[in-house]
Amino acid sequence: MFDKADLVRLFEYTVWANHKILRQVATLSVDDFKRDLRSSHGGVRGTLVHTMSAEWVWLERWKGVSPRRHMDESEFATVVEVSDRWKALDDHRASWLASLRPEAVAQEVRFQNFKGQEYATPLWQLCQHVANHSSYHRGQVITLLRQQGAKGVATDLAAWDRERLNLE
């Protein structure tokens, strides 16, 4: 089981990796950013917005609110708009996490999915799921970047550890 320090570490890594991807995506033209590449969420924009939206949905669920839908990618014309919204989400999650009682990490969170089905799962498992989900979709974005001739970036947890410990 995770403790609060583990969750802080996991989300600090997630923020670092997401922002690293966003910086690379910023090298794309607006057309390439929006291009439908027939991936699971269309293209780069769709995959990024889906990932950010999932992070937002779960944060809301942890706070006791169950959103009824994901964000709509059409709300974001540019990568700057995605980045700005994600930064606000990161700040909100960091504030929530700072106020989280240590014992809450092991407590069940009750929530509803988009279909209205009810679930209860320990918070630490849900946090682990969110970080893993974001990693999965970052990998997709890296592939989509490469398909459009842009460079990929390394967002491995080990790379983050080495960078923050100044080992590289």
Secondary structure, 3 states (H helix, E strand, C coil): CCCHHHHHHHHHHHHHHHHHHHHHHCCCCHHHHHCCCCECCECHHHHHHHHHHHHHHHHHHHCCCCCCCCCCHHHCCCHHHHHHHHHHHHHHHHHHHHHCCHHHHHCEEEEECCCCCEEEEEHHHHHHHHHHHHHHHHHHHHHHHHHCCCCCCCCCHHHHHHHHCCCC
